Amino acid sequence: MKQQEHDRKNKRKHGNATWKPRVHNKVLVRTKPSSDAIAGVTGMFVRPYEVPYIISKVKPPATVEVRNKNGKIEGQFDLKSIKEYKEADDVI
């Protein structure tokens, strides 16, 4: 029983908790998908993250300012709404 409880607690601790954002890292920003009946788009099939952006500033404790590849600032986002972008070479 104790082992199962320990496994459940450790299982929940995975994810974005160990990643620390740094300037010039590439990140994906979470979007809020919405449906558009006229265009024939269903929100369920829209990708939850947008194209990779580059971190321009890290504002402690949990805010990040991102810019696109052309250098235009796209906005400030909370750490909960971004995730690390992994290049195709990084994936094994």
Residue pairs with C-beta under 8 A, 6 or more apart in sequence:
16 79
16 80
16 83
16 84
19 83
19 84
21 27
21 55
21 58
21 64
21 79
21 82
21 84
22 55
22 58
23 55
23 56
23 57
23 58
24 54
24 55
25 54
25 55
25 84
25 85
26 52
26 53
26 54
26 55
26 84
26 85
26 87
27 52
27 53
27 54
27 55
27 64
27 66
27 82
27 83
27 84
27 85
28 49
28 50
28 51
28 52
28 53
28 82
28 83
28 84
28 85
29 49
29 50
29 53
29 66
29 74
29 77
29 81
29 82
30 48
30 49
30 50
30 81
30 82
30 83
31 46
31 47
31 48
31 49
31 50
33 43
33 44
33 46
33 47
33 48
34 43
34 46
35 41
35 42
35 43
35 44
49 83
51 68
52 85
53 66
53 67
53 68
53 74
54 66
54 67
54 68
54 69
55 64
55 65
55 66
56 65
56 66
56 67
56 73
57 64
57 65
58 64
58 65
59 65
59 76
62 78
62 79
62 80
63 76
63 77
63 78
63 79
64 76
64 77
64 78
64 79
64 82
65 73
65 75
65 76
65 77
66 73
66 74
66 75
66 76
66 77
66 82
67 73
67 74
68 74
